[in-house]
Amino acid sequence: MVRPAGFDYPREKVGRETGVAFRPIRAWCAALALLALGQRASAEDGVATALVVSVDVSGSVDETRYHLQMEGIAEALEDEAVLAAIRANPGGIYFALVTWADGARLAVDWRRIASKADAAATALLVRAVPRVPGEFTCVGQMLRTVSASVVPRLPVTADRVVIDVSGDGIDNCSDVDAIHTERDALLSAGTTINGLPILVPGENDVVGVGAYRAPGYGLRELPRQTYRDGTTLDAWYRAHIVGGPGHFLLAARGYGDFARALRQKFVMEISGLAPGATGDEPRSVASR
């Protein structure tokens, strides 16, 4: 065996059965050190977009609806248009999944997605998230958790942090002033909150009439004037949830439309595009 000139290491030993050379410990240590340095540098690289997908799992979300949401998120991550948007970002994106009802939990911790393999691995994690249902729809509590426990966990810097909130109902745990406090705390940090209300015909056509504070979230009822007049779910999201640079709202027409809406939303969010810039103006997009 010919050795590189000037490379001084102990004589190699060759396995009698395999014929494979056992490299010197010094060479292996150097290679491992280089690998560790490369991994550390990669971990420190920033990204253009960090995306928090925040999904409603309250009492109105049964097993079928839960599956449609999780599968819709997984399919969106595997979609070619979404992958193209991810690849267009140097270093890819960072992704996290939050499920929420009475409270909120980080179901999939921050992960870098920079390739098709990364996306497939993350999609597997999303599909494996167990259903932990709750009774109430506590949007304000979810925003507080994201602000205190999820965004600060982001391991790299990001040009923009986007929180993608989906659900089929209004908050029934807090009054709107409390929700605005949590939302505005996120917006003041430069975060963008986008909305994906799920409009279910015959079920949530009008929301807000006669809504009261949910049990366990305080002794007083919600102020009646807060929900004096009925409204639509997308209008409620627009008034009380979305905000920040380039924010927008894109509604899903029922749970069967969730995957389509989310794929389109991901492309817009990851690319930093304004509504309609994808070449297909969605019927239910609203921005301000």
C-alpha positions in Angstrom: 0.0 0.0 0.0 1.3 3.4 -1.0 1.2 6.0 1.7 0.9 9.8 1.1 4.3 11.5 1.2 4.9 13.3 4.5 2.0 11.6 6.3 3.5 10.0 9.3 1.4 7.4 11.2 1.9 4.0 12.6 1.9 1.0 10.3 -1.6 0.0 9.2 -3.0 -3.4 10.0 -5.2 -5.2 7.5 -7.9 -7.7 8.6 -7.1 -11.1 7.3 -10.7 -11.9 6.4 -12.0 -8.6 5.1 -8.8 -7.0 3.7 -10.0 -3.7 5.1 -7.3 -1.4 6.4 -7.7 -0.3 10.1 -7.0 3.5 9.9 -4.9 5.0 12.7 -6.6 6.5 15.7 -5.0 9.9 14.8 -6.7 10.0 11.4 -10.1 9.0 12.8 -9.9 11.7 15.6 -9.1 14.4 13.0 -12.0 13.3 10.9 -14.4 13.3 13.8 -13.2 16.7 14.9 -13.8 18.1 11.4 -17.3 16.6 11.4 -18.1 18.1 14.8 -16.9 21.5 13.6 -19.1 21.2 10.5 -22.2 20.3 12.5 -21.6 23.1 15.0 -21.3 25.6 12.1 -24.5 24.3 10.5 -26.4 24.6 13.8 -25.3 28.2 14.1 -26.4 29.2 10.6 -29.5 31.4 10.6 -32.5 31.0 8.3 -34.9 33.2 6.5 -38.1 31.7 8.0 -38.9 30.0 11.2 -42.5 28.6 11.1 -44.7 27.6 14.1 -47.7 25.6 13.0 -50.3 25.9 15.7 -53.3 23.5 15.5 -56.6 23.4 17.3 -57.4 20.1 19.0 -60.3 21.2 21.2 -63.6 19.4 21.8 -64.9 20.1 18.2 -62.0 18.2 16.7 -62.8 14.5 16.6 -60.5 11.7 15.6 -61.3 12.2 11.9 -60.7 15.9 11.9 -57.5 15.5 13.9 -56.2 13.0 11.3 -57.1 15.4 8.5 -55.1 18.1 10.1 -52.0 16.0 10.9 -52.0 14.4 7.5 -52.6 17.8 5.9 -49.5 19.2 7.6 -47.4 16.1 6.7 -48.5 16.2 3.0 -47.8 20.0 2.9 -44.2 19.4 4.0 -43.8 16.7 1.3 -45.4 18.8 -1.5 -43.1 19.7 -4.4 -44.2 23.4 -4.4 -43.5 23.7 -0.7 -40.1 21.9 -1.1 -39.2 24.3 -3.9 -39.9 27.2 -1.6 -37.8 25.6 1.2 -34.9 25.0 -1.2 -35.0 28.6 -2.3 -34.1 29.6 1.3 -30.3 29.2 2.0 -30.1 26.9 4.9 -33.8 25.9 4.5 -36.3 26.7 7.3 -37.0 25.9 10.9 -40.3 24.2 11.7 -42.2 23.5 15.0 -45.6 22.1 15.7 -47.9 23.2 18.6 -51.2 21.6 19.4 -53.6 23.5 21.7 -57.0 23.4 23.4 -57.3 24.1 27.1 -53.6 24.6 27.1 -50.8 24.3 24.5 -47.9 21.9 24.0 -44.9 21.7 21.8 -45.7 18.5 19.8 -42.7 18.7 17.4 -39.7 20.7 18.6 -37.8 23.0 16.3 -36.2 21.1 13.3 -34.3 22.4 10.4 -35.8 21.4 7.0 -33.4 22.0 4.1 -34.0 18.9 1.9 -36.6 16.4 0.8 -35.2 13.9 3.3 -35.5 16.5 6.1 -39.1 17.2 5.1 -39.9 13.5 5.0 -38.4 12.9 8.4 -40.4 15.8 9.9 -43.6 14.6 8.2 -43.2 11.2 9.9 -42.9 13.0 13.3 -46.1 14.9 12.5 -48.0 11.8 11.6 -46.9 10.2 14.9 -48.1 13.0 17.2 -50.6 11.4 19.5 -54.0 13.1 19.9 -54.3 14.8 23.2 -57.8 16.4 23.1 -59.1 19.2 25.2 -62.5 20.7 25.8 -62.0 24.4 25.3 -60.6 26.7 22.6 -58.0 28.9 24.5 -56.3 30.9 21.8 -54.9 33.4 24.2 -53.3 30.7 26.3 -51.8 29.2 23.2 -50.3 32.6 22.2 -48.9 33.0 25.7 -47.2 29.6 25.5 -45.8 30.2 22.1 -44.4 33.5 23.2 -42.9 32.2 26.5 -41.8 28.7 25.6 -41.7 28.1 21.9 -40.2 31.1 20.1 -37.4 31.4 22.7 -36.4 27.8 22.0 -35.5 28.6 18.4 -31.9 27.5 18.1 -30.9 29.9 15.4 -31.6 33.5 14.3 -34.4 33.9 11.7 -35.2 36.9 9.5 -38.9 36.3 10.2 -40.8 34.1 12.7 -44.2 33.2 11.5 -47.0 31.6 13.7 -49.6 29.8 11.6 -52.8 29.6 13.7 -55.6 27.3 12.6 -58.9 26.4 14.3 -62.6 26.1 13.9 -63.8 28.4 16.8 -63.3 31.5 18.7 -61.6 31.7 22.1 -64.0 30.7 24.9 -61.5 31.1 27.8 -60.5 34.8 27.7 -61.9 38.1 26.8 -60.6 39.8 23.7 -58.5 42.3 25.7 -56.5 39.4 27.2 -56.1 37.9 23.7 -54.8 41.2 22.3 -52.3 41.4 25.1 -50.8 38.0 24.2 -50.9 38.8 20.5 -49.4 42.2 20.8 -46.5 40.8 22.9 -45.6 38.6 20.0 -46.1 41.3 17.4 -43.9 43.7 19.4 -41.0 41.2 19.0 -41.4 41.3 15.2 -43.3 38.0 14.9 -46.0 37.6 12.2 -49.2 35.8 13.0 -51.2 34.4 10.1 -54.6 32.7 10.3 -56.2 29.6 8.9 -59.8 29.5 10.2 -61.6 26.3 9.3 -65.1 27.3 8.1 -67.6 24.4 8.6 -70.9 25.1 6.9 -73.9 24.6 9.2 -71.6 24.5 12.3 -69.7 27.8 12.7 -71.3 30.1 10.1 -71.9 32.6 12.9 -69.7 32.8 16.0 -69.7 34.8 19.2 -73.3 35.0 20.2 -73.8 34.2 23.9 -70.3 33.1 24.5 -69.1 32.9 28.1 -65.9 32.2 29.9 -65.1 28.5 30.0 -65.1 26.8 33.4 -61.8 26.9 35.2 -60.6 30.1 33.6 -61.8 32.7 36.1 -64.8 33.5 38.2 -66.4 36.1 36.1 -68.3 35.7 32.9 -67.0 37.2 29.7 -68.3 40.8 29.3 -71.5 40.5 27.3 -70.6 43.4 25.1 -67.5 41.5 23.9 -69.6 39.1 21.9 -72.8 41.2 21.6 -73.0 40.7 17.9 -72.4 37.5 15.9 -69.7 37.5 13.4 -67.9 35.1 11.1 -64.9 33.1 12.1 -62.6 34.6 9.5 -63.7 38.1 10.6 -63.0 37.2 14.2 -59.5 35.9 13.3 -58.9 39.0 11.3 -59.9 41.3 14.2 -58.3 39.4 17.1 -55.5 37.0 15.9 -53.5 38.0 12.8 -50.9 40.7 12.7 -47.3 41.6 12.1 -45.3 42.2 8.9 -46.9 40.8 5.8 -49.6 38.9 7.7 -52.6 37.4 6.0 -55.5 35.1 6.5 -56.5 32.2 4.3 -59.6 30.2 5.2 -60.2 26.5 4.7 -63.7 25.5 3.4 -64.1 22.7 5.9 -61.7 20.1 7.2 -61.5 18.4 3.8 -60.0 21.6 2.4 -57.4 22.0 5.2 -54.6 20.3 3.3 -55.1 22.4 0.2 -55.2 25.6 2.1 -52.2 24.8 4.2 -50.0 23.8 1.2 -50.8 27.2 -0.4 -50.2 29.0 2.9 -46.9 27.3 3.4 -45.6 28.4 0.0 -46.6 32.0 0.7 -45.1 32.0 4.2 -41.9 30.3 3.4 -41.4 32.4 0.2 -42.4 35.6 2.0 -44.9 36.3 -0.8 -47.9 38.6 -0.5 -51.4 37.0 -1.0 -52.0 36.2 -4.7 -48.3 36.2 -5.6 -48.4 32.4 -6.0 -50.3 32.9 -9.3 -53.6 31.6 -7.8 -55.5 34.2 -5.8 -57.3 32.2 -3.1 -61.0 33.0 -2.7 -60.7 33.5 1.0 -57.4 35.4 1.5 -57.5 38.7 3.3 -54.6 40.9 4.4 -54.1 44.3 5.7 
